[in-house]
């Protein structure tokens, strides 16, 4: 028998154990997400359709304000607006859900031994499911409006959504860990999301900010969500040049090409991955005291 056989057996055993633990985590995560969905929509007459109510209501209000009451002149503004609203709503809900996930499952944390990281991940997963349910509505509205988003630009949506997932997971995990020890964290997150909304080109065009900030515009995209929003809009929305109510030529999108967005996505991923590393270390360090703090 080869001398390396015992080492190979141990390596194979370690791989099998890791695979089994991965399956357990995934099954637990899926169960928690399904539980949250059932609790939220249990007894509802229309079920998951309620997940569309909030973004559609916000879309209707903002469309009315910025196209009828205070017109901004942006063509197909409702498509531009909804593209930004959907991704930011997913981010806001994901971070908010994750921030309260450990505290909200205090009884489970105290009684059952399981990988606690699945709790904030389930909060993010719940937001992801809602986003998936809402995305077809955006695509249908864009098609009805005559926006032809079929083309290479649609591929930008994939890295944009990947960055959204990584950044939301990182911030949500960090907020979940801190909220166990510092209960004001969840309240801070609520206020932060209200402010953060206005730091993204959703209700106003990114081109407007670029014209005002000039050489300092690069600072704007140190906010990874500004990168996610603007890139996702570029993937769906194609009308860029327009004339504002004052008769001045403007640009809705920050750039008509692709390279600008790819560069900003790379910067956004770097920031998100550093934050994810910090969040994991913080969560791992604090989770030993979760049962006592709860």
Secondary structure, 3 states (H helix, E strand, C coil): CCCCHHHHHHHHHHHHHHHHHHHHHHHHHHHHHHHHHHHHHCCCCCHHHHHHHHHHHHHHHHHHHHHHHCCCCCCCHHHHHHHHHHHHHHHHHHHHHHHCHHHHCHHHHHHCCCCCHHHHHHHHHHHHHHHHHHHHHHHHHHHHCCCCCCCHHHHHHHHHHHHHHHHHHHHHHHHHHHHHHCCHHHHHHHHHHHHHHCCCCCCCCHHHHHHHHHHHHHHHHHCHHHHHHHHHHHHHCCCCEEECCCCCEEECCCCCCCHHHHHHHHHHHHHHHHHHHHHHHHHHHHHHHHHHHC
